[in-house]
Amino acid sequence: MDFLRPDLQERLMKEHFEFRRLMEEHRAADEKLVVLQRKNGLSARESLEEVDLKKTKLRAKERIYQIVQEADRSH
């Protein structure tokens, strides 16, 4: 994520449970999306799963951004 400085990410991964959980959720959704997007054609169920995974990634990224902003303001 381009807004996330490596030093801040490292600190938050150690100190912030929600941040760590969201980063894992984002990574897992991204990995599943990669697998789906490699397929030649998606079934209806897979297409819905793709949409859900994209929403999951977006929600996680938005909350991660909020946490980063809060951390920047507090230091």
N, C-alpha and C positions, 0 to 999 in steps of 0.2 A: 504494500500500500504506500503510495508515493508521499502521503502526508505524515508517515510514521518514521521518525528518526530512529536509527538503530540503537542508540544509547537509551532513549526513552522506552522503546519496545522491550529491551532487555530488563529494564527496571520494573516496568509494569508486569511483565511475565512473572517476575519473582514476587511482586508485592500485591498484585491485584487479581483476586480470584475470578471475578467476572470477566476481566480483560482476557485472561488466560483461556477461560471457557469459550469466549466468543472467537478468539483466534483459532481455536481448535475446530469450532463449529464451521467457521468460514473455510478453513483448509479442507475439512472433510467434504463439505458441499462442493467445493471446487474440484476435488479429486473425482467425485461421482459425476460431475458435469463433464469432465474431460472424457471419461469412459463413454458416457452417452453420446457426446458429440463426435466420437470416433466411428460410431455406427453409421451405416449407409442410409438407413431409414429407421424412424422411430415409430413404435406402436402408439396408439392413443394414450395408453397408460404411461409410456415412457415420455411422451410429450408433456403430459401433466406433471410428471416427476421433474422434468427439466425446468418447467416454470416454477415449481415449488422450490427447487434448489437455487434458482436465481433469486427468488424472493428471500430465502434464508440467508444467502450471501449478502444481499443488500441490507437487510435488517441488521445483521451482525456488523457490517462495515459502518453503518450509520451510528450504531452504539459505540463501536470502537473509536470512531471519530470524536464522539462526545466525551468519552473517557480521556482521550488524548488532550482535548481542549481543556478539560478540567485540570488535568495534571500539569499542563503548561501554565495555567493561571495560578496554580498553587505553589509553583517553584520559581 
